[in-house]
Every structure is written in C-alpha cells, then in structure tokens.
Amino acid sequence: MNFNSLISKFKSFVIECKRVFRVTKKPSNLEFKTIVKASGLGIIVIGLIGFMIHMIKQLFF
C-alpha cells in the first residue's frame, strides 16, 4: 500500500463518519426510558434462563 491509498481511505472514513453523525439524533426522554426498560428486561430474562440451567445441572448431575 502506498501513502496516497492510506490518505484516500482515511478521507473516505471521515466522510462516512460525518454522514452517520448527521443522520443520528439524541433520543427523547421517552425513547431512552423505553430502551432502558427493554434492555433491563432482556438482561433479567437471560439471567433467569442461565440460573435455571445452572440449577437443573446442579440437581441432576
């Protein structure tokens, strides 16, 4: 790879980053709370499934 190729890739990366930042927006308070609730519920469900698997393993093996 030559130097010009690296510069070109870096410029392309910077342009792509600018485009992403223009498209994104800060979530509203309601959106944020909904995302936090959904994520928390998902973590709890996955934790409970793991706990149940662990308990079944301890009881039968």
C-alpha positions as CSV (number, residue, x, y, z in Angstrom):
1,M,0.0,0.0,0.0
2,N,1.2,3.4,-0.8
3,F,0.7,6.6,1.2
4,N,-1.9,8.1,-1.2
5,S,-4.0,5.0,-0.8
6,L,-3.9,5.3,3.0
7,I,-4.9,9.0,2.8
8,S,-7.8,8.2,0.5
9,K,-9.1,5.5,2.8
10,F,-8.8,7.9,5.8
11,K,-10.7,10.6,3.9
12,S,-13.4,8.1,3.0
13,F,-13.7,7.1,6.6
14,V,-14.0,10.7,7.8
15,I,-16.7,11.4,5.2
16,E,-18.6,8.3,6.3
17,C,-18.4,9.3,10.0
18,K,-19.7,12.8,9.2
19,R,-22.7,11.2,7.3
20,V,-23.5,9.0,10.3
21,F,-23.4,11.9,12.7
22,R,-25.7,13.9,10.5
23,V,-28.3,11.1,10.4
24,T,-28.3,10.2,14.1
25,K,-30.2,12.2,16.7
26,K,-30.4,12.2,20.5
27,P,-33.3,10.1,21.8
28,S,-36.1,11.7,23.6
29,N,-36.7,11.1,27.3
30,L,-39.5,8.6,26.5
31,E,-37.4,6.7,23.9
32,F,-34.5,6.5,26.4
33,K,-36.7,5.1,29.2
34,T,-38.2,2.6,26.8
35,I,-34.8,1.4,25.6
36,V,-33.6,1.1,29.2
37,K,-36.7,-0.9,30.2
38,A,-36.4,-3.3,27.3
39,S,-32.6,-3.8,27.8
40,G,-33.2,-4.4,31.6
41,L,-35.9,-6.9,30.9
42,G,-33.7,-8.7,28.4
43,I,-30.9,-8.9,30.9
44,I,-33.2,-10.3,33.6
45,V,-34.7,-12.9,31.2
46,I,-31.3,-14.1,30.1
47,G,-30.1,-14.2,33.7
48,L,-33.1,-16.3,34.8
49,I,-32.6,-18.7,31.9
50,G,-28.9,-19.1,32.9
51,F,-29.8,-19.6,36.5
52,M,-32.4,-22.2,35.7
53,I,-29.9,-24.1,33.6
54,H,-27.4,-23.9,36.4
55,M,-29.9,-25.2,39.0
56,I,-31.0,-28.1,36.7
57,K,-27.4,-29.0,36.2
58,Q,-26.8,-29.0,39.9
59,L,-29.8,-31.1,40.7
60,F,-29.3,-33.8,38.1
61,F,-25.6,-34.1,37.6
